[in-house]
Amino acid sequence: MIRNYLCLFLCCLIGIGTSTAQLNSIKFEKYTLPNGLKVILHQDKSTPIVTVSVMYHVGSKNESPDRTGFAHFFEHLLFEGSKNIKRGEFDKYIQNAGGTNNANTTWDRTYYYEVLPSNQLGVGLWLESERMMHAKVEKIGIETQRQVVKEERRQRIDNQPYGTVVEESMKRAFKKHPYQWPVIGSMAHLDAATDDDYVNFYKTYYVPNNAILCVAGDLDIASTKEMIAKYFSTIPRGKNIVKPNIVEPPLGGEVRDTFYDNIQLPAVIQTYRIPGQGTEDYYAVQMLGMLMSQGGSSRLSKALVDEQQKAVAVGNFPLPMEDPGAALCYGIANMGISPLDLEKSMDEEIQKVQTQLISDEELQKLKNQIENDFVGQNATMEGVAETLANYEMYFGDANLINTELNRYLKVTKEDIQRVANKYYQKNNRVSLIYLPKSAKP
């Protein structure tokens, strides 16, 4: 189902801080090495576990239009090994230490992390320093990971019902900004790339002055600093880091299109252009999305699924992006319901928010949901590490982990109505009708 796909996709992206309603704020120490590597340390001795993470300020928006997919490709490639780690043995070090590891890529950044017993902290720091300084970017690894990424695309996008929703929506919503291409990129571009293309991308972006090292958990601050200096201080500073500065012009009117997919039930996908995360309006847009689709009692779910029975699934998800981005509003039509009928009902629910203030009870419910989400995001050391790194990378202020909730709590009913009128207009959206391939003329 599209709900499962979008929720899985967005859960990898969304990290919105923690609650000031917590009994204790999250304390941390921040400093920068001479080579430009930002370091954030958070001590929590409640469990003998530590998270070692590195976030690189490189995502799909840093790619060339004819070489898309590089950031996601390197998420895979940088597990291949290094000068001092034999090919295929990166994960073995983690497993032998009793830990776990993973990585993810978005339009804006790439994130790697290990969760380890605290007495194995040195292993995690060494592995990440090897990834940053000595990674193997060579033919055998490149060919292996090309095939891995191709299979990932087949499984998660091409052969997944509604799996192309984000890709097809974004390429219609953006014409100049790199957000127009998918994070996974083009398989043809990956095939056409030379070994030098891959090496140059690695040398440009996977450098200390384009990264944040965040360590959270059961650690001793003094000894951790010594280990960080040992493993990271000799890594050379990078040069020529390209930061895209593309301003997408207004959409200039509603874009309507039809896409035929391997599905059984039609769907309506509406993509609205919205401001980037961290802006004042973004908080109200985020709460508008929650009002419309978070939980069974949300407006779209109650109206279209329960009462009118026109849809089997609905959702509204603002995508958290560094630059002005998009919110996806979708509905999967019930059997016998035409997409245009469903679209009309979806528009009517938006119009209600545009013309009528939400109730006090709804506003309080939204704030309760946000507090719950904030606390849940930082219930683990991995969550804390990622949130600290996100805030420092996007806003230069890791302390938003303790204060950003206040920005949400300041949002009023009038703010939600205002952003509904400002951004959720037909001339600011892509309306994409998904139909079964069997319906194609």
Secondary structure, 3 states (H helix, E strand, C coil): CHHHHHHHHHHCCCCCCCCCCCCCCCCCEEEECCCCCEEEEEECCCCCEEEEEEEECCCHHHCCCCCCCHHHHHHHHCCCCECCECCCCHHHHHHHCCCEEEEEECCCCEEEEEEEEHHHHHHHHHHHHHHHHCECCCHHHHHHHHHHHHHHHHHHHHCCCCCCHHHHHHHHHCCCCHHHCCCCCCHHHHHHCCHHHHHHHHHHHCCHHHEEEEEEECCCHHHHHHHHHHHHCCCCCCCCCCCCCCCCCCCCCCEEEEEEECCCCCEEEEEEEECCCCCHHHHHHHHHHHHHHCCCCCHHHHHHHHHCCCEEEEEEEECCCCCCEEEEEEEEECCCCCHHHHHHHHHHHHHHHHHCCCCHHHHHHHHHHHHHHHHHHCCCHHHHHHHHHHHHHHHCCCCHHHHHHHHHHCCCHHHHHHHHHHHCCHHHEEEEEEEEHHHCC
